[in-house]
Amino acid sequence: MDPALNGLHIAILVTDGFEQAELTQPKDALEGEGAITKIISDKRGMVQGMNHDQPADQFPVDLTFDEAYSQDFDAVLLPGGEVNSARIRDIEPAQKIVKGITAQGKPIAVICHGAWLLASAGLVQGKTMTSHQDLEQDLKKAGVNWVDQEVVVDGNWVSSRKPEDIPAFNARMVEVFGQRMRDRVAGTPDEGAVGIASS
């Protein structure tokens, strides 16, 4: 049986200060199902992960936000980490990517503080989501139906609260991204644009 996400292109958007487990564990889950992931950041070189408030490992950046185009990807993963999320929310090219992904009807998986970017991009109104509890009031003010659950699926968005939720988050993310795979195989309006990624 083919992996559920075989050949799907996933953009992982981070800056320095992301919560490492929220990148590495979902990334491994996606790649284990055949997805192709790219780490996209605000600068070339390496990007710094964190274990809570302690520096962890560095990871090579595949593309900068300026070099990445939403039509080249099938879905987006947004890890959290307060430092990363506070920084990325104000970066216009990062906002442009998630706006494009949303406009093209493609899925987004977001955990912890990562939802700040979606709020800053004006995409969350009317959504049912969860997040780190620090974001509860911000998201409610932005029009979110905020709930305290380990994982929430609203349409093709998947959200979770914290690293402890990652197993449930990964399972639902693979399900939702797998539906993207099935839609792509069936033929969708943006099929031609998605094909750019593999050309």
C-alpha atoms as an extended CHARMM CRD file, in Angstrom:
* protein
*
       199  EXT
         1         1  MET       CA              0.0000000000        0.0000000000        0.0000000000  PROA      1               0.0000000000
         2         2  ASP       CA              1.3770000000        3.4260000000       -0.9200000000  PROA      2               0.0000000000
         3         3  PRO       CA              2.0710000000        5.8740000000        1.9160000000  PROA      3               0.0000000000
         4         4  ALA       CA             -0.8940000000        8.1570000000        2.5530000000  PROA      4               0.0000000000
         5         5  LEU       CA              0.9810000000       11.3490000000        1.6340000000  PROA      5               0.0000000000
         6         6  ASN       CA              3.2660000000       10.0450000000       -1.1090000000  PROA      6               0.0000000000
         7         7  GLY       CA              4.7410000000       13.0160000000       -2.9960000000  PROA      7               0.0000000000
         8         8  LEU       CA              2.7830000000       15.7120000000       -1.1580000000  PROA      8               0.0000000000
         9         9  HSD       CA              4.8310000000       18.9190000000       -0.7310000000  PROA      9               0.0000000000
        10        10  ILE       CA              4.6060000000       20.4580000000        2.7490000000  PROA      10              0.0000000000
        11        11  ALA       CA              5.9170000000       23.9160000000        3.7250000000  PROA      11              0.0000000000
        12        12  ILE       CA              7.1010000000       24.2420000000        7.3480000000  PROA      12              0.0000000000
        13        13  LEU       CA              7.2540000000       27.9380000000        8.3010000000  PROA      13              0.0000000000
        14        14  VAL       CA              9.5330000000       28.9400000000       11.2000000000  PROA      14              0.0000000000
        15        15  THR       CA             12.0240000000       31.5220000000       12.4160000000  PROA      15              0.0000000000
        16        16  ASP       CA             14.6110000000       31.2020000000       15.1670000000  PROA      16              0.0000000000
        17        17  GLY       CA             13.0660000000       30.1920000000       18.4770000000  PROA      17              0.0000000000
        18        18  PHE       CA             10.5560000000       27.5450000000       17.3730000000  PROA      18              0.0000000000
        19        19  GLU       CA              9.6610000000       24.6930000000       19.7160000000  PROA      19              0.0000000000
        20        20  GLN       CA             11.8210000000       21.8760000000       18.3500000000  PROA      20              0.0000000000
        21        21  ALA       CA              9.4940000000       18.9480000000       19.1030000000  PROA      21              0.0000000000
        22        22  GLU       CA              6.6840000000       20.7410000000       17.2680000000  PROA      22              0.0000000000
        23        23  LEU       CA              8.7800000000       20.7080000000       14.0990000000  PROA      23              0.0000000000
        24        24  THR       CA             10.6670000000       17.4200000000       14.3010000000  PROA      24              0.0000000000
        25        25  GLN       CA              7.8850000000       15.0620000000       15.3650000000  PROA      25              0.0000000000
        26        26  PRO       CA              5.2500000000       16.2710000000       12.8480000000  PROA      26              0.0000000000
        27        27  LYS       CA              7.9590000000       16.4570000000       10.1540000000  PROA      27              0.0000000000
        28        28  ASP       CA              8.9220000000       12.8380000000       10.8450000000  PROA      28              0.0000000000
        29        29  ALA       CA              5.2560000000       11.7940000000       10.7590000000  PROA      29              0.0000000000
        30        30  LEU       CA              4.7280000000       13.5120000000        7.4150000000  PROA      30              0.0000000000
        31        31  GLU       CA              7.8950000000       12.1060000000        5.8500000000  PROA      31              0.0000000000
        32        32  GLY       CA              7.0310000000        8.6690000000        7.2030000000  PROA      32              0.0000000000
        33        33  GLU       CA              3.8820000000        8.8280000000        5.0590000000  PROA      33              0.0000000000
        34        34  GLY       CA              5.8350000000        9.8510000000        1.9650000000  PROA      34              0.0000000000
        35        35  ALA       CA              5.4950000000       13.6490000000        2.1300000000  PROA      35              0.0000000000
        36        36  ILE       CA              8.2920000000       15.9810000000        1.0020000000  PROA      36              0.0000000000
        37        37  THR       CA              8.9080000000       18.7200000000        3.5740000000  PROA      37              0.0000000000
        38        38  LYS       CA             10.7220000000       22.0370000000        3.2110000000  PROA      38              0.0000000000
        39        39  ILE       CA             11.8000000000       24.2650000000        6.1010000000  PROA      39              0.0000000000
        40        40  ILE       CA             11.1030000000       27.8700000000        5.1300000000  PROA      40              0.0000000000
        41        41  SER       CA             12.4350000000       30.7830000000        7.1820000000  PROA      41              0.0000000000
        42        42  ASP       CA             13.3160000000       34.4700000000        7.0770000000  PROA      42              0.0000000000
        43        43  LYS       CA             16.9850000000       33.8930000000        6.2550000000  PROA      43              0.0000000000
        44        44  ARG       CA             19.2480000000       31.3700000000        4.5790000000  PROA      44              0.0000000000
        45        45  GLY       CA             21.5240000000       29.0370000000        6.5320000000  PROA      45              0.0000000000
        46        46  MET       CA             20.3460000000       27.4690000000        9.7840000000  PROA      46              0.0000000000
        47        47  VAL       CA             17.3290000000       28.1010000000       11.9960000000  PROA      47              0.0000000000
        48        48  GLN       CA             17.4440000000       27.6400000000       15.7880000000  PROA      48              0.0000000000
        49        49  GLY       CA             15.1370000000       25.2780000000       17.6550000000  PROA      49              0.0000000000
        50        50  MET       CA             14.2860000000       25.4620000000       21.3530000000  PROA      50              0.0000000000
        51        51  ASN       CA             13.3530000000       23.0030000000       24.0590000000  PROA      51              0.0000000000
        52        52  HSD       CA             10.9940000000       25.3550000000       25.8840000000  PROA      52              0.0000000000
        53        53  ASP       CA             13.3370000000       28.1770000000       26.9780000000  PROA      53              0.0000000000
        54        54  GLN       CA             16.6400000000       26.3900000000       26.2580000000  PROA      54              0.0000000000
        55        55  PRO       CA             18.4290000000       26.4100000000       22.8800000000  PROA      55              0.0000000000
        56        56  ALA       CA             18.2420000000       23.0180000000       21.1470000000  PROA      56              0.0000000000
        57        57  ASP       CA             19.3910000000       22.0480000000       17.6330000000  PROA      57              0.0000000000
        58        58  GLN       CA             19.7890000000       24.0050000000       14.4320000000  PROA      58              0.0000000000
        59        59  PHE       CA             18.1780000000       22.9420000000       11.1540000000  PROA      59              0.0000000000
        60        60  PRO       CA             19.0550000000       23.8090000000        7.5530000000  PROA      60              0.0000000000
        61        61  VAL       CA             16.7100000000       26.2040000000        5.7910000000  PROA      61              0.0000000000
        62        62  ASP       CA             15.5140000000       25.0530000000        2.3560000000  PROA      62              0.0000000000
        63        63  LEU       CA             13.9550000000       28.3370000000        1.1960000000  PROA      63              0.0000000000
        64        64  THR       CA             13.3710000000       31.8360000000        2.4940000000  PROA      64              0.0000000000
        65        65  PHE       CA              9.8740000000       33.2460000000        2.7610000000  PROA      65              0.0000000000
        66        66  ASP       CA             10.6520000000       35.4460000000       -0.2350000000  PROA      66              0.0000000000
        67        67  GLU       CA             11.6350000000       32.4010000000       -2.3030000000  PROA      67              0.0000000000
        68        68  ALA       CA              8.6110000000       30.2460000000       -1.4440000000  PROA      68              0.0000000000
        69        69  TYR       CA              5.2860000000       30.3510000000       -3.2840000000  PROA      69              0.0000000000
        70        70  SER       CA              2.0510000000       28.9020000000       -1.9880000000  PROA      70              0.0000000000
        71        71  GLN       CA              1.2270000000       27.3320000000       -5.3490000000  PROA      71              0.0000000000
        72        72  ASP       CA              4.3400000000       25.1220000000       -5.0210000000  PROA      72              0.0000000000
        73        73  PHE       CA              3.0130000000       23.4320000000       -1.8580000000  PROA      73              0.0000000000
        74        74  ASP       CA              0.0670000000       21.2480000000       -0.9440000000  PROA      74              0.0000000000
        75        75  ALA       CA             -0.1420000000       22.1650000000        2.7500000000  PROA      75              0.0000000000
        76        76  VAL       CA              1.4980000000       24.1640000000        5.5410000000  PROA      76              0.0000000000
        77        77  LEU       CA              2.7440000000       23.1350000000        8.9900000000  PROA      77              0.0000000000
        78        78  LEU       CA              3.1500000000       25.8930000000       11.5980000000  PROA      78              0.0000000000
        79        79  PRO       CA              5.1650000000       24.8410000000       14.6670000000  PROA      79              0.0000000000
        80        80  GLY       CA              4.9120000000       27.0150000000       17.7630000000  PROA      80              0.0000000000
        81        81  GLY       CA              7.3680000000       28.3490000000       20.2640000000  PROA      81              0.0000000000
        82        82  GLU       CA              6.6540000000       31.8020000000       21.6650000000  PROA      82              0.0000000000
        83        83  VAL       CA              9.7800000000       33.4920000000       20.2680000000  PROA      83              0.0000000000
        84        84  ASN       CA              9.2920000000       32.0860000000       16.7690000000  PROA      84              0.0000000000
        85        85  SER       CA              5.5830000000       32.8160000000       16.7030000000  PROA      85              0.0000000000
        86        86  ALA       CA              5.8940000000       36.3900000000       17.9750000000  PROA      86              0.0000000000
        87        87  ARG       CA              8.4630000000       37.0680000000       15.2520000000  PROA      87              0.0000000000
        88        88  ILE       CA              6.8860000000       35.2920000000       12.2760000000  PROA      88              0.0000000000
        89        89  ARG       CA              3.4600000000       36.8540000000       12.7900000000  PROA      89              0.0000000000
        90        90  ASP       CA              4.7910000000       40.2350000000       11.5970000000  PROA      90              0.0000000000
        91        91  ILE       CA              6.6670000000       38.9530000000        8.5160000000  PROA      91              0.0000000000
        92        92  GLU       CA              4.6330000000       39.8950000000        5.4620000000  PROA      92              0.0000000000
        93        93  PRO       CA              6.0520000000       37.2270000000        3.0820000000  PROA      93              0.0000000000
        94        94  ALA       CA              5.1310000000       34.5420000000        5.6500000000  PROA      94              0.0000000000
        95        95  GLN       CA              1.6220000000       35.9790000000        5.8580000000  PROA      95              0.0000000000
        96        96  LYS       CA              1.4520000000       35.9260000000        2.0660000000  PROA      96              0.0000000000
        97        97  ILE       CA              2.2230000000       32.1760000000        1.9940000000  PROA      97              0.0000000000
        98        98  VAL       CA             -0.5380000000       31.2310000000        4.4500000000  PROA      98              0.0000000000
        99        99  LYS       CA             -2.9850000000       33.5750000000        2.7100000000  PROA      99              0.0000000000
       100       100  GLY       CA             -2.2060000000       31.8670000000       -0.6030000000  PROA      100             0.0000000000
       101       101  ILE       CA             -2.5450000000       28.3790000000        0.8630000000  PROA      101             0.0000000000
       102       102  THR       CA             -5.9330000000       29.3270000000        2.3210000000  PROA      102             0.0000000000
       103       103  ALA       CA             -7.1390000000       30.9640000000       -0.9000000000  PROA      103             0.0000000000
       104       104  GLN       CA             -6.2170000000       27.7930000000       -2.8000000000  PROA      104             0.0000000000
       105       105  GLY       CA             -8.2130000000       25.6120000000       -0.3840000000  PROA      105             0.0000000000
       106       106  LYS       CA             -5.1720000000       23.7520000000        0.9170000000  PROA      106             0.0000000000
       107       107  PRO       CA             -4.8060000000       22.4820000000        4.5080000000  PROA      107             0.0000000000
       108       108  ILE       CA             -2.9290000000       24.0320000000        7.4310000000  PROA      108             0.0000000000
       109       109  ALA       CA             -1.7590000000       22.3050000000       10.6140000000  PROA      109             0.0000000000
       110       110  VAL       CA             -0.8360000000       24.6080000000       13.5130000000  PROA      110             0.0000000000
       111       111  ILE       CA              0.2580000000       23.9690000000       17.0790000000  PROA      111             0.0000000000
       112       112  CYS       CA              0.8720000000       25.9950000000       20.2380000000  PROA      112             0.0000000000
       113       113  HSD       CA              1.6480000000       29.6870000000       19.5400000000  PROA      113             0.0000000000
       114       114  GLY       CA              1.7580000000       29.1220000000       15.7520000000  PROA      114             0.0000000000
       115       115  ALA       CA             -1.7770000000       30.4570000000       15.2990000000  PROA      115             0.0000000000
       116       116  TRP       CA             -0.5120000000       34.0190000000       15.8240000000  PROA      116             0.0000000000
       117       117  LEU       CA              0.5990000000       34.0520000000       12.1730000000  PROA      117             0.0000000000
       118       118  LEU       CA             -2.8510000000       33.0110000000       10.9750000000  PROA      118             0.0000000000
       119       119  ALA       CA             -4.4690000000       35.6890000000       13.1200000000  PROA      119             0.0000000000
       120       120  SER       CA             -2.0780000000       38.3780000000       11.8630000000  PROA      120             0.0000000000
       121       121  ALA       CA             -2.8620000000       37.3190000000        8.2950000000  PROA      121             0.0000000000
       122       122  GLY       CA             -6.5770000000       37.8460000000        8.9500000000  PROA      122             0.0000000000
       123       123  LEU       CA             -7.5280000000       34.2130000000        8.3410000000  PROA      123             0.0000000000
       124       124  VAL       CA             -9.0300000000       32.9930000000       11.6230000000  PROA      124             0.0000000000
       125       125  GLN       CA            -12.4280000000       34.6840000000       11.8810000000  PROA      125             0.0000000000
       126       126  GLY       CA            -15.1810000000       32.1110000000       12.2520000000  PROA      126             0.0000000000
       127       127  LYS       CA            -12.7770000000       29.2180000000       12.7630000000  PROA      127             0.0000000000
       128       128  THR       CA            -13.0090000000       26.7140000000       15.6220000000  PROA      128             0.0000000000
       129       129  MET       CA             -9.4720000000       26.2060000000       16.9290000000  PROA      129             0.0000000000
       130       130  THR       CA             -7.3180000000       25.4470000000       19.9190000000  PROA      130             0.0000000000
       131       131  SER       CA             -3.8620000000       26.7880000000       20.7640000000  PROA      131             0.0000000000
       132       132  HSD       CA             -1.5340000000       27.4530000000       23.6720000000  PROA      132             0.0000000000
       133       133  GLN       CA             -3.6500000000       29.0310000000       26.3930000000  PROA      133             0.0000000000
       134       134  ASP       CA             -1.6650000000       32.2850000000       26.0480000000  PROA      134             0.0000000000
       135       135  LEU       CA             -3.4030000000       32.8510000000       22.6900000000  PROA      135             0.0000000000
       136       136  GLU       CA             -6.9510000000       32.2070000000       23.8950000000  PROA      136             0.0000000000
       137       137  GLN       CA             -7.9560000000       35.8570000000       24.2950000000  PROA      137             0.0000000000
       138       138  ASP       CA             -6.1010000000       37.0210000000       21.1710000000  PROA      138             0.0000000000
       139       139  LEU       CA             -7.8290000000       34.4090000000       19.0560000000  PROA      139             0.0000000000
       140       140  LYS       CA            -11.2470000000       35.0510000000       20.5550000000  PROA      140             0.0000000000
       141       141  LYS       CA            -10.8560000000       38.7720000000       19.7870000000  PROA      141             0.0000000000
       142       142  ALA       CA             -9.9570000000       37.8050000000       16.2120000000  PROA      142             0.0000000000
       143       143  GLY       CA            -13.2440000000       35.9020000000       15.8800000000  PROA      143             0.0000000000
       144       144  VAL       CA            -12.1720000000       32.3440000000       16.7490000000  PROA      144             0.0000000000
       145       145  ASN       CA            -14.3900000000       29.8540000000       18.5290000000  PROA      145             0.0000000000
       146       146  TRP       CA            -11.5730000000       28.8050000000       20.8920000000  PROA      146             0.0000000000
       147       147  VAL       CA            -11.8040000000       25.4140000000       22.6050000000  PROA      147             0.0000000000
       148       148  ASP       CA             -9.4940000000       23.6460000000       25.0450000000  PROA      148             0.0000000000
       149       149  GLN       CA             -8.9260000000       20.2750000000       23.3670000000  PROA      149             0.0000000000
       150       150  GLU       CA             -5.8010000000       18.3330000000       22.4170000000  PROA      150             0.0000000000
       151       151  VAL       CA             -6.6460000000       18.5190000000       18.7240000000  PROA      151             0.0000000000
       152       152  VAL       CA             -9.3450000000       20.3240000000       16.7390000000  PROA      152             0.0000000000
       153       153  VAL       CA            -10.2280000000       19.8760000000       13.0720000000  PROA      153             0.0000000000
       154       154  ASP       CA            -12.2280000000       22.6280000000       11.3520000000  PROA      154             0.0000000000
       155       155  GLY       CA            -12.5380000000       21.9770000000        7.6400000000  PROA      155             0.0000000000
       156       156  ASN       CA             -8.9760000000       21.4790000000        6.4520000000  PROA      156             0.0000000000
       157       157  TRP       CA             -7.3270000000       23.1570000000        9.4680000000  PROA      157             0.0000000000
       158       158  VAL       CA             -5.8540000000       21.0900000000       12.3130000000  PROA      158             0.0000000000
       159       159  SER       CA             -4.8320000000       22.7720000000       15.5820000000  PROA      159             0.0000000000
       160       160  SER       CA             -3.3430000000       21.6200000000       18.8970000000  PROA      160             0.0000000000
       161       161  ARG       CA             -2.1980000000       23.2310000000       22.1500000000  PROA      161             0.0000000000
       162       162  LYS       CA              1.2700000000       21.9930000000       23.1580000000  PROA      162             0.0000000000
       163       163  PRO       CA              3.9940000000       19.3490000000       22.6830000000  PROA      163             0.0000000000
       164       164  GLU       CA              2.0740000000       16.8120000000       24.7740000000  PROA      164             0.0000000000
       165       165  ASP       CA             -0.6850000000       16.8970000000       22.1350000000  PROA      165             0.0000000000
       166       166  ILE       CA              1.6580000000       15.9890000000       19.2660000000  PROA      166             0.0000000000
       167       167  PRO       CA              0.6220000000       12.3030000000       18.8890000000  PROA      167             0.0000000000
       168       168  ALA       CA             -3.0460000000       13.2850000000       18.4500000000  PROA      168             0.0000000000
       169       169  PHE       CA             -2.0410000000       16.2790000000       16.3080000000  PROA      169             0.0000000000
       170       170  ASN       CA              0.0760000000       14.1170000000       14.0030000000  PROA      170             0.0000000000
       171       171  ALA       CA             -2.6750000000       11.5410000000       13.5400000000  PROA      171             0.0000000000
       172       172  ARG       CA             -5.2800000000       14.1150000000       12.5280000000  PROA      172             0.0000000000
       173       173  MET       CA             -2.7960000000       16.0950000000       10.4180000000  PROA      173             0.0000000000
       174       174  VAL       CA             -1.9810000000       12.9950000000        8.3720000000  PROA      174             0.0000000000
       175       175  GLU       CA             -5.7140000000       12.3300000000        7.9240000000  PROA      175             0.0000000000
       176       176  VAL       CA             -6.4820000000       15.8800000000        6.7620000000  PROA      176             0.0000000000
       177       177  PHE       CA             -3.4070000000       16.1470000000        4.5370000000  PROA      177             0.0000000000
       178       178  GLY       CA             -4.2970000000       12.7170000000        3.1480000000  PROA      178             0.0000000000
       179       179  GLN       CA             -7.6410000000       14.1250000000        2.0250000000  PROA      179             0.0000000000
       180       180  ARG       CA             -5.6570000000       16.7980000000        0.1680000000  PROA      180             0.0000000000
       181       181  MET       CA             -3.7880000000       13.9650000000       -1.5590000000  PROA      181             0.0000000000
       182       182  ARG       CA             -7.0350000000       12.2710000000       -2.5620000000  PROA      182             0.0000000000
       183       183  ASP       CA             -8.4750000000       15.5530000000       -3.8360000000  PROA      183             0.0000000000
       184       184  ARG       CA             -5.3420000000       16.1990000000       -5.8840000000  PROA      184             0.0000000000
       185       185  VAL       CA             -5.4770000000       12.7640000000       -7.4720000000  PROA      185             0.0000000000
       186       186  ALA       CA             -9.1730000000       13.2680000000       -8.2450000000  PROA      186             0.0000000000
       187       187  GLY       CA             -8.3910000000       16.6000000000       -9.8990000000  PROA      187             0.0000000000
       188       188  THR       CA             -8.9980000000       19.9960000000       -8.3420000000  PROA      188             0.0000000000
       189       189  PRO       CA             -9.0520000000       23.5300000000       -9.8080000000  PROA      189             0.0000000000
       190       190  ASP       CA             -5.4990000000       24.2320000000       -8.6310000000  PROA      190             0.0000000000
       191       191  GLU       CA             -4.0840000000       20.9260000000       -9.8920000000  PROA      191             0.0000000000
       192       192  GLY       CA             -1.9680000000       22.6710000000      -12.5240000000  PROA      192             0.0000000000
       193       193  ALA       CA             -0.4650000000       25.0540000000       -9.9720000000  PROA      193             0.0000000000
       194       194  VAL       CA              0.4010000000       22.2120000000       -7.5990000000  PROA      194             0.0000000000
       195       195  GLY       CA              2.2180000000       20.4670000000      -10.4130000000  PROA      195             0.0000000000
       196       196  ILE       CA              4.8140000000       23.2380000000      -10.4350000000  PROA      196             0.0000000000
       197       197  ALA       CA              6.3190000000       21.7080000000       -7.3110000000  PROA      197             0.0000000000
       198       198  SER       CA              7.3680000000       18.5300000000       -9.0510000000  PROA      198             0.0000000000
       199       199  SER       CA              8.4000000000       20.0010000000      -12.3800000000  PROA      199             0.0000000000
